[in-house]
């Protein structure tokens, strides 16, 4: 189609080439002949359903004329939401993202349409059309970037959740972009937003940010909880509810902060947090969902207390912890990861435990764990488990097994673009380079450099010999 063409000129040319009358084409397109005549003569605009029927009758693919429709009837016509709304939804169905962006940018020239565009994005988000929703959220957010509005904050919240992926560098950028907007959200939405931010920073090993988000979430949740349980507030409380019972965010804040203390080696404070969410007798909320989370936090506290004691060097709890993860196989990856971290930190021998789960470890090495965690966090934990296994076997001088696992580790961290742990893997390799075979060194350089020249190979051989 030429730039100057219109839908009507394309239709008229088609009728001319096929020698069809208006009546014949009306029958083919299932339109009333009078309606079609008025459209062709410019007496009435084309509705979306009519355009789709005309397109099919002309033998064109769905959405073929949408860009022309945007030009002819919206940009050069009028921004009538009765046409814009259905067109956005149809473009989303057909994944015509460029058309969505073009249409949304034109509509946002008039800020009165911002609420309608945002509501359409929410409809697409709830329907699972994430890319289409993101295209609209981006444009609404860009246009309202100087407004201190909850709608702007919600756009960034949605973009944050949509944009999370296996790319850890990208996830850090996404989290940093969203974080300044959390305080602009509704007080209830802030709880889930802080939870998601904390989980993202946890997968990135950004413990300072995990602690900051968890502390804010716990503080805000405690305020909301106190307001909720006041007798005088029960009849007038807001109908808006968070994604989970309010007590969850208080307990989860303690869980995360205990996790941070483990990572920083402050085991005494870690135990304080963990004993705190092990006892939830103060919770007044009731219902099946409340009992579900209360039971889970109790189970998690048992396991996490074992973990803290293991990390502190208390080997007496190893058998009890193995018994726990044996009953909770969905926690096997995390269980083995914590056991290996404790072993590597305190120079413990855990061969018996590894032999016990040899088959499961082989499956973990080849498949992403299927559990209650996000896919991103699951991949991160799998990669960390393989790293700890590599470290364990290299320290025990089981070099063949250790180097094989370390190369797998580098592949996994490259897959999720985790530069911090790629560097740690490189550091570990260099520590044991002198005992690595030439074949292992060649594979290592291929992974990091995409291959090496003969001259480089000679230099590395000399260095490692």
N, C-alpha and C positions, 0 to 999 in steps of 0.2 A: 504494500500500500504506500502511496506517496504521502508526503507530509500534509499536502493540501487536501487530501481526500476526506470525505465524510462518510458516515455509515449510510446515509441516504444515497450518496453517489455510488457507493459500492453496491448497494441493493439494486439501484436502477441499472447499473452496468450488468449485473448478474441477470436480471430479468431480460435485458436486451440480448445477451449472449445465449441464453437458454430458450429464448422465444416463449417465455411464460407470461400469461396475463396476470393481473393482480388477483383475480378470482382463483386462478389455478395455484398461484403461490400461497394465497391465503389458506387454501385447503391443505396444501402440503405442510404449512407451518402451524396449522391448527389455530389460525387467527380469523376473526370476522373480517370479511372483505372490506366492509365500511371502515373498520378500525385501521386496517392496513393502508387503505387509500388516504385516510386522514394523516397517517404517519408519513407516507411518501410525499404528500403535498405540504408537509410542514405545519399542519393545523393542530397537531398534538405531539408531545414528546414521546419517546419510546420508554416504556416501563421495563424493568429488569427482566421479568418473566417473558415479555414480548421479545426483548433482544435475544434471550437465550433460544427461543423458538425459531426466530429468524436465522440465527447463526447455525442451528442444526439443519434447518431446511436448505441452507446454502452449502451444506457439506463441510463446514469449517469446524475446527476443534472448539471445545468449550472455552469461553473467555476470549476468543479471537478478536472481538471488537471492543474489549473493555477499555483499552487505552484511548481509542477513538471516542468512545462514549464519555470518558472523563473530559476529553478536549471539547467535544461538540456540545454536551449537555450540562456540564458542570463548570469548567473553567470559562468557556465562552457563553455559557447560559447562566443558570442561577444555582446557588448552593442550597438546594432543597434537600433537607435531611431525609425526606421520604425516598429520595433516590440515592443519596450518599450512604445511608445506613445499610440498606440491602446490598449495595455494590461492595462495600467493605467486607461484608460477610461472605459474599460469593467469591471475592478475590482470595479470602482466607481459605475457603474450601478448595480452591484450585492452586494454592501456594503461589499466588502472583504477588510476591512481596514488593517488587518495584512499583507495581500499580498502587498497592496500599500506601506506600511512602509518598508517592506523588499526590495521591488524593488527600491524604491526611495533612500534608504540608499546605496544600491549597486551602483546605477547610480551616486550618489553624490561623490563617490570616485574620479571621474573625474570632476573637477569644471567647465569644459567647458559645462557640461549639466545643470548647475544651471539655465540659462535663459529659457531653454526648459521646465524644471520641473516647474519653476515659472509660465510660460505661461499656462501650463496644469492646475495648481492650479487655476489660474485666470479663465480659461474656466469652470472648475467645480464650482467655486464660483458663476459665472454669471448664471450657469445652476441650482443653488440651491442645489448642492451636497456639503453641508457645512462640513460634517464630513470628507469626502474624501479630500476636499480642505484643511482643517485644518491639516490633516495628512501630506500632502506634504509641506505646509507652515512651519510646525514645523521643518521638516528635513532640508529644505533650510535655515531657520533661524539659526538652530543649527550649520550647516556647515559653514555658513558665519558670525558667531557671532563676529569674530574679524575684519570684514570688515566694513568700514564706508560708507555703500552703501545705495542708495535709495531703492534698491530691498529688503534689510534686513528690512528697516523701513516699507515698504509696507507689508511684511510678518507679522510683528507684528501688523500693523494696521488691517489687515484682521483677524488675530487671536483674536484681541480685540473685533471686532464686532461680530464674530462668537461665542465667549465664554460667552457673556453676558447672564444672566439667572435670575431666581427668587431668587437665593442664593446671598444675599447682601455681605456676607463675601467674597465669590468667586469673585463677581464683583469688590470689592475693590482691591483684589490681581491682577485681570486682568488689571484694570486701572493703578495701580502702575507699573506693568510690561511694559505697553505700553508707558506711558508718556515720558520716556527718549528718545524715538525714534521719537517723533513728529517733532522735528526740522530737522530731516534728510529727511523728506518727501518733495516732491515738494511744492513750496510756496502756490499753489492753494489747494492741498490736505490737507495742514495744517489747512485750515479754517474748513473743514468738520470734521477733526480729533479732533480739539479743541472743536467744537460744541458737538460732541459725548462724549468726555471726560467730559465736563462741565455738560451735562445732566446726565451722570452716577454719578458724584460726587454730583449732586443735589439730586438724589434719595437716596444717602447715607448720606445726611445731612452734607456733608463735605464742609461747606460754605467757608472756606479759600481756598480750591482747586477750588471751583466753581468760586470765584472771580479772582483767578490767571489765570485760563483758559479763562474766559470771557474777561479779560483785554488783554491778548495776542491776542485772536481772533479779538477783536475790533481794536487793534493797527495794526495788519497785514492786516486786511480788508481795513482799511483807506489808507494804503500805496498802496495796489492793486487798490483801487478805484481811487486814484489820478493819478496813472499811466494810468488807463483805459480811463479817461476822457480828458487826455492831447491830443490836436489835432494832434500833431506830432507822437503820439503813436498808433493812431487808425488803421493805415494801416499795422503796423508791430506787433500788439499785438498777444500774444500766442493764438492758437486755443483751448487750454485746458481751460475748464470752471469749476467752482465749481458746486456743486449740486444745488445751489440756486443763485439768483441774488446777486451780490456783496454787495449791500446795506443791504441785509438781515443780514449779519454777523455783520455789524456795529450796526444795530438796536437791534439785538438779544443779542449782548454784553451788551447794555444798559439795556435791559429787565432783563437779568440774574443778573447784578450788582445791579439793583433796588431790585430784589428778595432777594439778599444777605443782603442789607441794612435793609429790613423789618425784616429778621431773627435776625439781630444784634440789632434791636431797633433804628436804625438811620433813623427816618422817614423823616426828612428834606432832607437828601441826597437822600433817596429813591425817593421822589417826583421829585427831579432834574433829575434823570435818566428817570423817567416815562414821564415827560413832554418832554424830549428830543426825545424819539421815537414816541411821539404822533404827532409831526410835521415833516413829511418827505418831505417837499416841495423842499428840496435841491436835491432830487434824480433825476438824469438825465436819468437813464435807462427807457426803454419803453417796452410795450408788456403786454399781458394778465397775465403772471406770475407775473410781477412786480406789476401790479394793485392788483392782488390777495393778495400779501404779504403786500402791503401798507395798504390795507383795514383792513387786520387782525391785523397789528400792531396798527392801530388807535383804533380798537375795544378793543384790549388787554389793551391799555393805559387807556381807560376809566374805565375798570374793575379794573385794578391794582391801579389806583389812589384812587378809592373807598376803595380798600383793605388797602392801607397804612393809609388812614384817619381813617378807622375802627380800625385798630390795634393801632393807636395813641389814641383811646378813643373817636373819633368823631362819636357819635351815630346818628347824623343827616343825614348821608349818607346811613344808613342801608336800608331805604325804596327804595332809588334809586338803590342800589346794588342788592336788591332782584328783582327789576324790570328788571335789566340787565340779571341776571341769568335765570329769567323766560323766556326771549326771546332767551337765548343761553343754551338750556338744555344739550348740550354736555359738558358744563362747570359746571354742577350742583354739582358734587363731589367736585371740587376745590372751588366752591362758598360756599358750606356749610362748608367745612373745614376751610376756612378763617373766616367765620362768627363765628364759634364755637371757633376758636383760639382767636379772638378778645373778645368774650364773656367771655372766661375763664381767659384771661389776665386782663380784665378790670372789671370783675364781672358784666357783663351785662345780662339782662333777654331777651332771644330770643325765648321764648316759642311759640310766635305767628308764627314766621318763621318756626320753627320745625313742628308745627301743619299743616302749609300750605303745607309742603312737606313730610308729614308723610308716604304716600304711596310710594313715590320715595325713601325715606330713607330705608324703608323695603326692597325694591328691591336692593338697593345698598348693604345692609347688606348681601344679599344672592348671589349676582352676581358681577363679576368683571365689572367695568365700561367699556363701549365700546365707545371709543372716539379716538382722534387724538394722544394720548400718546402711548408710547411703553408699552407692556404688563407688563414689570418690573415696570415702573413708575406708571402704573394704580394700580397694586397690592399694591405698597407702599402707594399711596394716599388713597386707600380704608382702609388700616390698620390704617393710621393716623386719618382718619375721625372717625372710630369706637372708637379709643382711646380718641379723643376730646369729643365725645358724652358721653363716660363713665365718663370722668372727670366732664363734665357739670352736669350730673345727680347725681353723688356722692356728689358734692359740694352743690347741691340743696336738698340733703338728700333723694332723691328718690333711696334708696339703692338697692332695688330688680332689678330695671331696670339698674342701674349703674353697679352692679356687673356682671349681665348677659352680658352686653356689654364689660366689662373689660376682662372677660374670653374669649370672642370672639376675643378681641384684641390680647391677648397672643397667641392664635392659629394662627392668621394671621401673627404676627411677627415671630413666630416659622417657619411658612411656607416659609417665605422669608429670614429666618436666619438673622434677624436684631437684634443683641445682644443689641445694644444701647437702642432700644425702648422696648425690652423685660425687660431690667433693669428698665426703666422708668415705665413700667406697674407694675412691682413688687413693686417699690417704692410707687406707687399710691395705690396699694392693701394694703400694710403694713400700710399706713396712716389711712385707714378705716377698718383695720382688726377687731377691737374691736366690730364693728356692723355687721360683716359678720356672717351668720348662719353657723352651722357646715357642712351642705351640701355644701354650697359655698366654705368653707375652704377645704373640701375633694376634690372637683373638682379642686380647685386651686393647691393643692399639687399633684394631679394626673397629671395635665398638666406639672408642673415643674419637678417633680421627678419620674413620671411614677408610682405613687402609694406610699403609706406609710404603715409601719407596725402598728399593734395595739398599740404598745408602743409609737410610734411616734404620732399616732392620739391622744392618751391620753395627751401627752405633749402639742400638739398644742391646744387641747380643753382647757386645764388649762390656757395656755398663753392667749387665746382669750376670756376667760370668765370674 
